[in-house]
């Protein structure tokens, strides 16, 4: 029997659920499953820090499943969906709420920007639900591929999570109040790997360097902003290897930090760059940006929403060279769509390094075209090629093995 086939018993059980309560699931935990294993991934979906979701992949006898836990500061219904583009149309959605001690849970499918219909086959399984004085919590799970045309397959590509919630329980089992502004979307990698179990990192034996935003206050008049700050690397007497990099996203600011980039300022000299290390920073990509910052173009590290720690293989390290001191520029992209005032942030990277040099040096290869007004896609073109060229003399010295 393949993953997309059901036995007669499974089909009968499915039909029984569908016919018993018109696709409304309000059942006890049939899995009796609340594992003590930690959640692999967690994120905050909204800028008000109310909608939190964690997930993990659960191995099973048949097919891998994914389990979600949503914790929302609300006492009405909560909804979480998998969307093709961040909108409602063609989204696979679950809704749930707790009323009079009873958990209501529904698998729905959105055909447009109106109330999603209840799915004919309920492939999302409720694990548990509860609420306290402030929050509602739901645990539920599903196969990665249900083979249902009204469910979205979960794979290793970017997933757009959409969410909504209400402070009021639905007026009936089949109608949901409009969520007004309590909604949104966020891009995540649901199947991103867990922290490597094969590479053991003893942090106590490593030195670390924190590259952080300088308690930057977000501009409440702007929905998005890029902020840049010059940092000086530790002055070392000999070459070291970076073996672990942790993104340090300030607690409570997860919804505002979109991505981090650390650029190396190639050819930087102390006289030009040292004064900038004590400064607050500047808005990136502006005409009045200091000339020194414009020279920082070599990307060394990057983190984006859904990203986790960078753990280098046991025989690979990112080189951190000895003196003279190296200078780097941290760029943080902030999103503040609701223009909330008073948000102060000091997110960034924690970089762990060791004097024990590994066999291979890691590096970064950037391929693409610089974003500019000169790269425009003509209208009504089905495809458009932007060509890039590199002299073999530049690349060949860094290629250890070539594919024949």
Secondary structure, 3 states (H helix, E strand, C coil): CCCCCCCHHHHHHHHHHHHHHCCCECCCCCCCCCCCCCCCEEEECCCCCCEEEEEEEECCCCCCEEEEEEEECCCCCEEEEEECCCCCCCEEEEEEEEECCEEEEEEEEECCCCCCEECCCCCCEEEEEEECCCCEEEEEEEECCCCCCCCCCCCCCCEEEEEEECCCCCCECCECCCCCCCEEEEEECCCCCCCCCCCCCCHHHCEEEEEECCCEECCCCCCEEEEEEEEECCCCCCCEEEEEEEEECCCCCCCCEEEEEEEEECCCCHHHHHHHHHCCCEECCCCCCCHHHHCEEEEEEEEECCCCCEECCCCEEEEECCCCCCEEEEEEEEECCCCCCCCEECCEEEEEEECCCCCEEECCCCCCCCCCCCCCCCCCCCCCCCCCCCCHHHHHHHCCCCCC
